[in-house]
Amino acid sequence: MPSESSRIRWGIFTSVMIASFAASTGLFIAVAQGALAASFTISNQEMKISTERAEGAGLIEYTATDRRYDGKRIPVLVSGLRFSKSKGICQSTVFRNIPLLGTYTVKVTTKESTARDSYSDVIRTVAGATTATGHRSGVATGADTKGPGIKAGDKVDPASAARDSDSIVVTDSKQIVLATTTGSSESSGVSVRIHKGLNECF
C-alpha cells in the first residue's frame, strides 16, 4: 500500500497534463450516464497543485464522478498518462478547524518527478500554455489506443466520448485535484512542511 506522501507526489506530476482540455463541458454527458471514477472512496478534501513545466506521453481523458466519504458524488475529468515528467511542483492540502489547533496547511514541493500509468481526477485547471500532438476528440473511451485506457475499477461506459493525444506539454499549470493513482513513480528534491493557517500553492 503506497504511503500518503507517495500519493501526494503522484497527482503532482500527472494531473497537470490535462490543462487545455478541462474547459470542455461536452464530455460531461458521461456523468449523466452514471459513470463512476475512483475505485476507492475519496476524502472530503481537495488538493491544490501547481507545476512549472510538465511533459506527458500517451494521454486519455474521460469524464466520470467520484464518490466522497460523505456520499456526495462530484463530476471529474479523469486524465490518464502512460508516462509523465514534471518540474517545479507544489501541492497543498488544507486541514480546517482542527479542535484546539485551528487551521493548518500541509505543503509538498518537488524539484522533479516522473510517473508511469498514472491517473488524476481533476475538477479545475488553468495553464499558461499547452501544446499537444496527435490529438483526437470524440474517440470512444473503450477504443482509445494512445493512453493507458480506462483505469481499473472505474465504471465508465466504453462507448462514451473521450479525448487522447500522443504527447502533451504544459507550462505554469494550476489545478484542483480530488484523487490520484499511479503504477510507479520517482521523485527528487521532495520537501514536506506543515504551516499554521492558510499557505496554499495558489
N, C-alpha and C positions, 0 to 999 in steps of 0.2 A: 504494500500500500504506500503510495507516494506521500511524502511529508507535506505539510501546509506550505512551507517555503518553496517546495518544488512546484506545487500547483500555482503559486503566485507567479513564478517565472514562466510557466507555460503560456499564460494568457498574454504576458508582456510582449513576446515576440511573434505570436500567431495572430492575435486579434487585429493588429494594425493593418493587415493585408487588405481588408475589405473597404477601405475608406471611400473609394469612388463609387461604390455600388449601394451603400446602405440607404441612400436617399430614395431609392426606387420603392414605391409603395405597391406597385402592381403585383409583386411576388407574394404579398401578404394574403392573397386568396387562399394559400395553403393553410393558414391559421384557421380559417372558417371551416376547413375540411377536417379539423380535429387533429392535425399533425402535432406530435409531442416530441420535444427535443431531448435535453439531457437525460441520460439513462439513470440519473440519481436525483434525489430531491435537493434543490438548491437552497441556499440560505436566504434570509430576507435582506441581505446587504448587497451593495453594488461596489465594483472596483473601478477606479479611475486610472487609466493607463495612457501615458504619453511616450512617444518614441521619435527620436530624431530621424532615423532612416531604417527602413525595413525592405528586404528583398524576399520574394517568395516564388516557388515553382510548383505548378500543379494545383490550381485553385478551383474549388467548388463552393457555391453559395446557394443556400436554400432556406426557406422560412419554416418556422415551427413555433411551438410555445414551450416555455419552461414552467414547471410546477414548483412553487415555493413551499417551504415547510408549513406555512400557514394555510396552504391550499389554493392560494391565488395563482392563476395562470397568466403569464406575461409573454406577449409575442416577441420573438427574437429573430435575428438573421444569423444563421449558423454559417461560419466560414471555416472551410477545411483546406489544409495545405499539405502537400507531400513533403515539402522542405521549406524552411524559412531561416533567414539570418537577419538579426536586428542589432542596432547600436543606439546607445544613449537612451536607456529605458527607465521609466519611473512608474511605479504603481503605488496607489494609496487606497487604504480602506479605513473608513471612519467608524469607530465604536462609540455610539452616542449614549449619554446619560447613564454611565456605569454607576451603580449605587456607591455612594461615599467618595467616588473619584471624579465623576463628571465625564467629559468627552475626551477621547484620545484618538490619534491617527497613527496607524502603522504604515510606514513608507518604506518601500523596497526600491533601490536603484541598482541597475546592472549596466556595465560597460558594453558587453557584447554577449549575444546568445544565439544558439542555433537549435532547431527542433525539427522532428520528422513526424509525419502522420498526426498533425495537431488540429484541434477544433476549438473555436471560440463562439460563445453565444452573446451577441452584441445588440444593444438597444439604442446606442447613439454614437456617431463618429463624425469627425471633421479632420480634413487633411490639407496641408499646404499644397501638395502636388501628388498626382498619381499617374503612373504610366503602365499600361497593360498591353501584352502581346497575345495574339491568338484568342481574342475574347469572343465568347458566344453568349447570347441571351435568349432564353426560351427553350433551352435544351431540357429534355425530361430528366428529372433528378436521378432516376434509376438508370438512365442511359449515359450518364457522364463517364468520360474516359480520361479526362485530364487531371482531376483532383483525386483525393483518396476515397471518394464515394461517400455514401450515407454513413454517418457514424453508427457504430454498433450500439444497439439499444434504442436508437431514435425511431419513433413510429411516424414515418413520413410517407405520404403517398408517392410511389415511384413515378407516377405519371404527372405529378405537379411540376411547375416550371422552376428552372434553376439557371444559374449563370456559371460559366467557367472560363478559365484563362490558362494559357501555357505558362506565363510568368507575369509578375507584377512588382513594381517598385513604388513605395510610399514614403514621403518625407513629411516631417512635422505633423504627426498624427496624434489626435486626442480622442479617446474613446471611453464609453461607459460599458462595462462587461459584466455579465452575470455569472458565467461559468466557463471553464476551460478544461480540456483534456489533451493528452499528447502521448505518442508512442514512446519517444525518447527525446532527451534534451541535454544540452551542455551550456553552461554559463560561466562568465569570468567577470571579476570585479563587482561582486554582489555585496550590497550593504543593506542591512535592515535596521531601522531606527523607529522608536516609539516617541511620538510628540504629544504633549498635553494640548488639548484644544484642536482646532482645525488647522491642518497643514497639508493640504492635498496637492497633487501634481499639477492640477489646473483648476 
